[in-house]
Amino acid sequence: MTPVTGTAFVLFTLGKAILFFTLLLLLVAFTALFERKVAGFIQDRSGPNRVGPWGILQSVADGLKLVLKEETWPAKANRAFFLLAPAMAIVPATVIFAVIPFASPMPTRWGLVDVMVANAPVGFLYVLALSSIAVYGVVMAGWASNNKYSFLGGLRGSAQMISYEIGLAMSLVPVLLLAGDVMIPTIVATQQGFTEGPTTMGVWFLFPLGMAGFFFFVSGLAETNRLPFDLPEAEQELVGGYHTEYSAMKFGTFYLGEYAHMLTVAGLITVFFLGGWDVPFWSGDNIRVLGDGTVIGQPTVWKTLLTFLAFSVKATLVVTVFVWIRWTLPRFRYDQLMDLGWKVFIPGLMIYILLMAAAIFALDQLGVEYGLVYAASLLGLNLVLAAILFLVVDRGSMMRGAGFRAEQRASREIASSRYASQPMEPVR
């Protein structure tokens, strides 16, 4: 079976765009409900439980409330940009969602159809380019509101997202070194164990590139403005940050944008580090379309559904970790946030990329084939680097809270004052 072409390709693409955009909006609503339920569990309470059975219609009620609320317009706001900012906050997440493959190709009577809106030849670069646009919505909302709290939140957001955008991009460089391609379906296929066609590793990149996955995950937290990186909002300091002056559905759009970004980052982590739609310990889902149209494997509809389920489970686990972190960790101070981005992540990733490139080159020169031995060698290197980062370089300073440096400074001052107060012994 060959990939679908011609008019059928155009119609399938339009249909997938409508279907996946609708699916994203539904997932955003249920993710908000899921987060409230998990937060209730963590805080030993029931969470939403009054609207619909088990509270499953709470998100519908909230959306209806936002739609029916009165719109407010600050008197001195720039109305054009004030209205455009919410759209700029949600559009990048929905557009990036289009290049994520959710399942193995599905066979139809017209040909093989990719379960993704657009199989872009430069999907990796497309993700990086579109993810950097989200900062414009934050800055625009803070400036256009003509509110000092909003403006300060916009400045914080722009500095934070620009800082961690660098780490987000650099953490994917080792993925390209192993995959050897920028097409996202090829990156997924490299993590599967094919017995024919181009050589593949057969191991999820989370194992040979564990530190890259860690850096990408933390950078994704910062990019989505989630705790402990929610400094642009910081209700205790900035009222609500860049969306302080927003109400009704314009505020709801920012709310949707945050969850849409979280789902997109979860999908990217699944694709780049968790094997995408690969079902673990099963080779029946190894289906791949080469550049010349050759299809490797036996695509079926039930395999498409099974791989879609596998992708959904992995992405749900990532979202659960996002939610768990939000309701567990406190917020960073702003100087800690910037120090982590510029003094830890960027230098650390530079060193990490050089070491991984050298290790991959050495393994290739030694003739080690892609597979378990290759992945185990890189895994060992990643474990050593993780131990150096957390036990030697960091020495627990990131884990000891905001008062760690103040306590150290106070103890030094006390020690120096005690030493100064002691009488000097006469010289004999």
RODO-2510 file (C-alpha; in nm, 4 decimals, decimal comma):
residues 428
     n   res          X          Y          Z
     1     m     0,0000     0,0000     0,0000
     2     t     0,1284     0,3467    -0,0939
     3     p     0,0672     0,6781     0,0863
     4     v    -0,2471     0,8692    -0,0128
     5     t    -0,1998     1,1396    -0,2795
     6     g    -0,3906     1,3943    -0,4869
     7     t    -0,7374     1,5148    -0,3942
     8     a    -0,7759     1,2466    -0,1282
     9     f    -0,4622     1,3786     0,0435
    10     v    -0,6056     1,7327     0,0557
    11     l    -0,9419     1,6139     0,1910
    12     f    -0,7794     1,3907     0,4523
    13     t    -0,5540     1,6787     0,5637
    14     l    -0,8505     1,9139     0,6073
    15     g    -1,0419     1,6476     0,7965
    16     k    -0,7472     1,5747     1,0254
    17     a    -0,6972     1,9464     1,0957
    18     i    -1,0593     1,9848     1,2084
    19     l    -1,0550     1,6576     1,4026
    20     f    -0,7300     1,7217     1,5918
    21     f    -0,8172     2,0845     1,6707
    22     t    -1,1469     1,9684     1,8199
    23     l    -0,9649     1,6915     2,0052
    24     l    -0,7165     1,9439     2,1470
    25     l    -0,9950     2,1655     2,2837
    26     l    -1,1659     1,8658     2,4446
    27     l    -0,8364     1,7478     2,5927
    28     v    -0,7742     2,0947     2,7365
    29     a    -1,1109     2,0850     2,9155
    30     f    -1,0555     1,7376     3,0561
    31     t    -0,6941     1,8172     3,1507
    32     a    -0,8177     2,1069     3,3645
    33     l    -1,0625     1,8699     3,5340
    34     f    -0,7892     1,6077     3,5737
    35     e    -0,5582     1,8606     3,7392
    36     r    -0,8285     1,9624     3,9862
    37     k    -0,8912     1,6001     4,0762
    38     v    -0,5188     1,5299     4,1262
    39     a    -0,4805     1,8496     4,3297
    40     g    -0,7705     1,7397     4,5477
    41     f    -0,6079     1,4001     4,5997
    42     i    -0,2740     1,5582     4,6939
    43     q    -0,4456     1,7972     4,9375
    44     d    -0,6682     1,5246     5,0853
    45     r    -0,9976     1,6569     4,9482
    46     s    -1,2429     1,5413     4,6843
    47     g    -1,2017     1,8082     4,4157
    48     p    -1,4880     1,8916     4,1736
    49     n    -1,7849     1,6673     4,2562
    50     r    -2,1082     1,8655     4,2151
    51     v    -2,1534     1,9399     3,8431
    52     g    -2,2409     1,6150     3,6689
    53     p    -2,1509     1,2658     3,7901
    54     w    -1,8153     1,2770     3,9735
    55     g    -1,7820     1,6394     3,8657
    56     i    -1,6992     1,5572     3,5024
    57     l    -1,9052     1,8532     3,3731
    58     q    -1,7236     2,1113     3,5870
    59     s    -1,5061     2,2234     3,2941
    60     v    -1,8192     2,2677     3,0787
    61     a    -1,9740     2,4861     3,3484
    62     d    -1,6555     2,6929     3,3783
    63     g    -1,6379     2,7433     3,0021
    64     l    -2,0028     2,8492     2,9896
    65     k    -1,9428     3,0950     3,2736
    66     l    -1,6459     3,2526     3,0910
    67     v    -1,8454     3,2866     2,7685
    68     l    -2,1389     3,4584     2,9454
    69     k    -1,9342     3,6909     3,1669
    70     e    -1,9178     4,0623     3,0908
    71     e    -1,6159     4,1792     2,8928
    72     t    -1,4084     4,4551     3,0534
    73     w    -1,1801     4,6939     2,8666
    74     p    -0,9242     4,8988     3,0636
    75     a    -0,9690     5,2669     2,9833
    76     k    -0,6071     5,3267     2,8770
    77     a    -0,5361     4,9897     2,7162
    78     n    -0,4313     4,9567     2,3537
    79     r    -0,7428     4,7795     2,2313
    80     a    -0,5977     4,6244     1,9150
    81     f    -0,3051     4,4544     2,0879
    82     f    -0,5119     4,3886     2,4018
    83     l    -0,7456     4,1785     2,1869
    84     l    -0,4705     4,0170     1,9788
    85     a    -0,2605     3,8964     2,2755
    86     p    -0,4889     3,6065     2,3851
    87     a    -0,4889     3,4680     2,0302
    88     m    -0,1092     3,4890     2,0174
    89     a    -0,0958     3,2905     2,3413
    90     i    -0,2914     2,9885     2,2127
    91     v    -0,2078     2,9740     1,8408
    92     p     0,1545     2,8420     1,8725
    93     a     0,0451     2,5441     2,0832
    94     t    -0,2307     2,4453     1,8425
    95     v    -0,0049     2,4831     1,5381
    96     i     0,2770     2,2745     1,6908
    97     f     0,0159     2,0088     1,7710
    98     a    -0,0197     1,9583     1,3950
    99     v     0,3231     1,7943     1,3456
   100     i     0,3007     1,5403     1,6298
   101     p     0,2396     1,1815     1,5085
   102     f    -0,0176     1,0180     1,7381
   103     a    -0,0260     0,6654     1,5952
   104     s     0,1034     0,4403     1,3204
   105     p    -0,0177     0,5132     0,9644
   106     m    -0,3761     0,4013     0,9009
   107     p    -0,4673     0,2075     0,5843
   108     t    -0,7692     0,3261     0,3837
   109     r    -0,9125     0,2414     0,0433
   110     w    -0,7355     0,5520    -0,0981
   111     g    -0,3944     0,4712     0,0501
   112     l    -0,1953     0,5001     0,3700
   113     v    -0,2820     0,8033     0,5871
   114     d    -0,0468     0,9528     0,8490
   115     v    -0,2153     1,0044     1,1870
   116     m    -0,0882     1,3619     1,2079
   117     v    -0,2071     1,6797     1,0399
   118     a     0,1152     1,7581     0,8519
   119     n     0,4227     1,5409     0,8020
   120     a     0,6584     1,8374     0,7629
   121     p     1,0042     1,7567     0,6167
   122     v     1,1582     1,9944     0,8736
   123     g     0,9300     1,9074     1,1635
   124     f     1,2010     1,9553     1,4252
   125     l     1,2861     2,3071     1,3079
   126     y     0,9152     2,3824     1,2734
   127     v     0,8643     2,2986     1,6430
   128     l     1,1483     2,5263     1,7543
   129     a     1,0367     2,8150     1,5326
   130     l     0,6717     2,8079     1,6417
   131     s     0,7419     2,7523     2,0122
   132     s     0,9405     3,0772     2,0258
   133     i     0,6379     3,2781     1,9067
   134     a     0,4406     3,2161     2,2291
   135     v     0,6436     3,4839     2,4085
   136     y     0,4834     3,7531     2,1899
   137     g     0,1407     3,6891     2,3414
   138     v     0,2756     3,7309     2,6957
   139     v     0,4688     4,0506     2,6186
   140     m     0,1824     4,1953     2,4168
   141     a    -0,0706     4,1298     2,6936
   142     g     0,1523     4,2896     2,9576
   143     w     0,2244     4,6000     2,7507
   144     a    -0,1216     4,6541     2,6022
   145     s    -0,2967     4,6418     2,9431
   146     n    -0,1196     4,9636     3,0564
   147     n    -0,0935     4,8180     3,4061
   148     k     0,2330     4,8106     3,6003
   149     y     0,1684     4,4603     3,7374
   150     s     0,0799     4,3304     3,3920
   151     f     0,3822     4,4988     3,2386
   152     l     0,6148     4,3514     3,5012
   153     g     0,4616     4,0081     3,4398
   154     g     0,5152     4,0506     3,0655
   155     l     0,8806     4,1432     3,1192
   156     r     0,9301     3,8441     3,3453
   157     g     0,7618     3,6168     3,0940
   158     s     0,9701     3,7393     2,8020
   159     a     1,3008     3,6997     2,9891
   160     q     1,2024     3,3565     3,1208
   161     m     1,0770     3,2139     2,7916
   162     i     1,3726     3,3460     2,5929
   163     s     1,6161     3,2041     2,8500
   164     y     1,4664     2,8567     2,8566
   165     e     1,3954     2,8483     2,4831
   166     i     1,7709     2,8132     2,4373
   167     g     1,7827     2,5156     2,6724
   168     l     1,4777     2,3628     2,5051
   169     a     1,6459     2,3739     2,1644
   170     m     1,9887     2,2621     2,2850
   171     s     1,8453     1,9620     2,4698
   172     l     1,7162     1,8254     2,1376
   173     v     2,0552     1,8385     1,9637
   174     p     2,1598     1,4941     2,1019
   175     v     1,8295     1,3568     1,9684
   176     l     1,9280     1,4706     1,6201
   177     l     2,2734     1,3173     1,6641
   178     l     2,1193     0,9760     1,7296
   179     a     1,8274     0,9961     1,4851
   180     g     2,0245     1,1582     1,2027
   181     d     1,7090     1,3265     1,0695
   182     v     1,4828     1,6235     1,1495
   183     m     1,1584     1,4515     1,0455
   184     i     0,9586     1,3633     1,3557
   185     p     0,8236     1,0278     1,2225
   186     t     1,1848     0,9250     1,1524
   187     i     1,2815     1,0144     1,5103
   188     v     0,9995     0,7893     1,6318
   189     a     1,1029     0,5107     1,3944
   190     t     1,4640     0,5276     1,5189
   191     q     1,3408     0,4346     1,8666
   192     q     1,1674     0,1240     1,7280
   193     g     1,3422    -0,2034     1,6517
   194     f     1,3096    -0,2551     1,2761
   195     t     1,4641    -0,5664     1,1260
   196     e     1,4564    -0,4332     0,7680
   197     g     1,5140    -0,0955     0,6072
   198     p     1,7372     0,1763     0,7585
   199     t     1,9204     0,0871     1,0799
   200     t     1,7332     0,1810     1,3984
   201     m     1,8266     0,1708     1,7671
   202     g     1,5223    -0,0073     1,9108
   203     v     1,5500     0,1782     2,2452
   204     w     1,3582     0,4828     2,3629
   205     f     1,5828     0,7885     2,3740
   206     l     1,4981     0,8471     2,7413
   207     f     1,7579     0,5802     2,8283
   208     p     2,0601     0,6730     2,6139
   209     l     1,9761     1,0469     2,6420
   210     g     1,8364     1,0682     2,9939
   211     m     2,0015     1,4008     3,0797
   212     a     1,8720     1,5559     2,7581
   213     g     1,5231     1,4398     2,8532
   214     f     1,5626     1,5972     3,1980
   215     f     1,6758     1,9298     3,0525
   216     f     1,3925     1,9253     2,7969
   217     f     1,1323     1,8482     3,0633
   218     v     1,2446     2,1304     3,2950
   219     s     1,2684     2,3738     3,0028
   220     g     0,9172     2,2697     2,9011
   221     l     0,7939     2,3520     3,2523
   222     a     0,9465     2,6980     3,2202
   223     e     0,8095     2,7490     2,8691
   224     t     0,4546     2,6719     2,9836
   225     n     0,4806     2,9033     3,2888
   226     r     0,3949     2,6186     3,5237
   227     l     0,5094     2,5919     3,8839
   228     p     0,7807     2,6230     3,9995
   229     f     0,8357     2,8625     3,7038
   230     d     0,5116     3,0671     3,7164
   231     l     0,6887     3,3975     3,7874
   232     p     0,5050     3,5834     3,5037
   233     e     0,1763     3,5297     3,6937
   234     a     0,2862     3,5091     4,0615
   235     e    -0,0509     3,5935     4,2165
   236     q     0,1044     3,6756     4,5560
   237     e     0,3310     3,9375     4,3953
   238     l     0,1718     4,0553     4,0695
   239     v    -0,2015     3,9935     4,1287
   240     g    -0,2200     3,7888     3,8095
   241     g     0,0732     3,9092     3,6043
   242     y     0,0320     3,9704     3,2349
   243     h    -0,3398     3,8735     3,2315
   244     t    -0,4428     4,0791     3,5365
   245     e    -0,6701     4,3085     3,3312
   246     y    -0,8328     4,0295     3,1299
   247     s    -1,1767     3,8884     3,1977
   248     a    -1,4415     3,6625     3,0449
   249     m    -1,3348     3,4598     2,7410
   250     k    -1,0177     3,6620     2,6786
   251     f    -0,8915     3,5375     3,0146
   252     g    -1,0277     3,1935     2,9266
   253     t    -0,8123     3,1960     2,6132
   254     f    -0,4981     3,2410     2,8237
   255     y    -0,6243     2,9574     3,0425
   256     l    -0,6750     2,7365     2,7368
   257     g    -0,3332     2,8362     2,6032
   258     e    -0,1539     2,7238     2,9183
   259     y    -0,3115     2,3776     2,9086
   260     a    -0,2676     2,3518     2,5322
   261     h     0,1041     2,4255     2,5742
   262     m     0,1263     2,1636     2,8481
   263     l    -0,0357     1,9026     2,6233
   264     t     0,1932     1,9985     2,3358
   265     v     0,5065     1,9698     2,5512
   266     a     0,3822     1,6332     2,6819
   267     g     0,3359     1,5176     2,3219
   268     l     0,6850     1,6357     2,2262
   269     i     0,8417     1,4568     2,5248
   270     t     0,6554     1,1417     2,4224
   271     v     0,7784     1,1700     2,0639
   272     f     1,1409     1,2636     2,1322
   273     f     1,2156     1,0528     2,4400
   274     l     0,9405     0,7933     2,5014
   275     g     0,9235     0,6289     2,1606
   276     g     0,6136     0,8148     2,0393
   277     w     0,3387     0,5673     1,9585
   278     d     0,5701     0,2662     1,9962
   279     v     0,4190    -0,0159     2,2007
   280     p     0,6928    -0,1530     2,4319
   281     f     0,8114    -0,5118     2,3938
   282     w     0,6161    -0,5645     2,0697
   283     s     0,7485    -0,5472     1,7155
   284     g     0,4113    -0,5721     1,5414
   285     d     0,3721    -0,1926     1,5430
   286     n     0,6965    -0,1349     1,3507
   287     i     0,5452     0,0456     1,0525
   288     r     0,7436     0,3025     0,8578
   289     v     0,7062     0,4956     0,5329
   290     l     1,0378     0,5696     0,3617
   291     g     1,1088     0,8770     0,1536
   292     d     1,0481     0,6940    -0,1761
   293     g     0,7018     0,5781    -0,0602
   294     t     0,8084     0,2270     0,0387
   295     v     0,6094     0,0959     0,3359
   296     i     0,7836    -0,1276     0,5913
   297     g     0,5570    -0,3404     0,8087
   298     q     0,1910    -0,4400     0,7903
   299     p    -0,0385    -0,1451     0,8713
   300     t    -0,3891    -0,2229     0,9977
   301     v    -0,6659    -0,0190     1,1600
   302     w    -0,6454    -0,2039     1,4906
   303     k    -0,2697    -0,1389     1,5067
   304     t    -0,3417     0,2304     1,4543
   305     l    -0,5891     0,2295     1,7435
   306     l    -0,3496     0,0350     1,9665
   307     t    -0,0582     0,2679     1,8989
   308     f    -0,2838     0,5703     1,9560
   309     l    -0,3691     0,4224     2,2960
   310     a     0,0018     0,3730     2,3725
   311     f     0,0775     0,7351     2,2811
   312     s    -0,2139     0,8576     2,4956
   313     v    -0,0971     0,6614     2,8006
   314     k     0,2574     0,7991     2,7744
   315     a     0,1401     1,1579     2,7274
   316     t    -0,1018     1,1210     3,0203
   317     l     0,1815     1,0069     3,2452
   318     v     0,3855     1,3139     3,1470
   319     v     0,0877     1,5425     3,2164
   320     t     0,0448     1,3731     3,5550
   321     v     0,4055     1,4597     3,6438
   322     f     0,3395     1,8211     3,5363
   323     v     0,0371     1,8377     3,7676
   324     w     0,2161     1,6593     4,0515
   325     i     0,5031     1,9100     4,0397
   326     r     0,2662     2,2075     4,0385
   327     w     0,0927     2,1009     4,3591
   328     t     0,4088     1,9855     4,5344
   329     l     0,6934     2,2327     4,4779
   330     p     0,7059     2,6018     4,5777
   331     r     0,7843     2,8810     4,3344
   332     f     1,1441     2,9773     4,2570
   333     r     1,2706     3,3248     4,3302
   334     y     1,3318     3,5195     4,0108
   335     d     1,7091     3,5290     4,0580
   336     q     1,7079     3,1514     4,1105
   337     l     1,5079     3,1036     3,7910
   338     m     1,7493     3,3100     3,5818
   339     d     2,0568     3,1565     3,7459
   340     l     1,9278     2,8086     3,6688
   341     g     1,8716     2,8973     3,3032
   342     w     2,1919     3,0877     3,2289
   343     k     2,4438     2,9496     3,4795
   344     v     2,3387     2,5840     3,4896
   345     f     2,1351     2,4821     3,1859
   346     i     2,3163     2,6570     2,9017
   347     p     2,6763     2,5774     3,0148
   348     g     2,5702     2,2287     3,1213
   349     l     2,4041     2,1590     2,7866
   350     m     2,7074     2,2843     2,5946
   351     i     2,9299     2,0406     2,7813
   352     y     2,6694     1,7643     2,7497
   353     i     2,6374     1,8054     2,3722
   354     l     3,0149     1,7919     2,3267
   355     l     3,0475     1,4812     2,5416
   356     m     2,7562     1,3031     2,3696
   357     a     2,8892     1,3903     2,0258
   358     a     3,2301     1,2549     2,1232
   359     a     3,0748     0,9379     2,2684
   360     i     2,8608     0,8757     1,9589
   361     f     3,1602     0,9326     1,7331
   362     a     3,3726     0,6939     1,9417
   363     l     3,1058     0,4209     1,9360
   364     d     3,0710     0,4575     1,5592
   365     q     3,4468     0,4368     1,5122
   366     l     3,4600     0,1237     1,7293
   367     g     3,1981    -0,0379     1,5070
   368     v     2,9317    -0,0732     1,7761
   369     e     2,5972    -0,1295     1,6052
   370     y     2,2738     0,0434     1,7010
   371     g     2,1026    -0,1580     1,9693
   372     l     2,1157    -0,2457     2,3376
   373     v     2,4958    -0,2272     2,3693
   374     y     2,5034     0,1131     2,1998
   375     a     2,2218     0,2439     2,4216
   376     a     2,3726     0,0923     2,7387
   377     s     2,7042     0,2663     2,6732
   378     l     2,5332     0,6053     2,6375
   379     l     2,3131     0,5293     2,9413
   380     g     2,6222     0,4702     3,1549
   381     l     2,7689     0,8023     3,0423
   382     n     2,4418     0,9805     3,1245
   383     l     2,4325     0,8297     3,4735
   384     v     2,7865     0,9495     3,5393
   385     l     2,7028     1,2994     3,4147
   386     a     2,3855     1,3061     3,6276
   387     a     2,5866     1,2125     3,9376
   388     i     2,8394     1,4869     3,8621
   389     l     2,5649     1,7472     3,8103
   390     f     2,3538     1,6722     4,1174
   391     l     2,6162     1,5518     4,3658
   392     v     2,9291     1,7491     4,2778
   393     v     2,8401     2,0656     4,0866
   394     d     2,5068     2,1458     4,2498
   395     r     2,5873     2,0091     4,5988
   396     g     2,2221     2,0294     4,6939
   397     s     2,1901     2,4085     4,6625
   398     m     1,8938     2,3873     4,4230
   399     m     1,7165     2,1459     4,6555
   400     r     1,7613     2,3347     4,9848
   401     g     1,5113     2,6156     4,9263
   402     a     1,5263     2,9914     4,8966
   403     g     1,6768     3,0448     5,2446
   404     f     1,9890     2,8342     5,1873
   405     r     2,2181     3,1225     5,0908
   406     a     2,0736     3,3489     5,3623
   407     e     2,1407     3,0818     5,6248
   408     q     2,4970     3,0385     5,5006
   409     r     2,5545     3,4158     5,5100
   410     a     2,4039     3,4445     5,8601
   411     s     2,6157     3,1579     5,9930
   412     r     2,9319     3,3185     5,8519
   413     e     2,8421     3,6527     6,0111
   414     i     2,7779     3,4857     6,3478
   415     a     3,1049     3,2985     6,3296
   416     s     3,2996     3,6139     6,2385
   417     s     3,1345     3,8145     6,5180
   418     r     3,2211     3,5483     6,7746
   419     y     3,5798     3,5411     6,6552
   420     a     3,6029     3,9224     6,6734
   421     s     3,4581     3,9323     7,0259
   422     q     3,7148     3,6894     7,1710
   423     p     3,9979     3,8587     7,3615
   424     m     4,3400     3,8258     7,2045
   425     e     4,5976     3,6314     7,3974
   426     p     4,9162     3,8202     7,4769
   427     v     5,2169     3,7340     7,2698
   428     r     5,4825     3,5585     7,4727
***
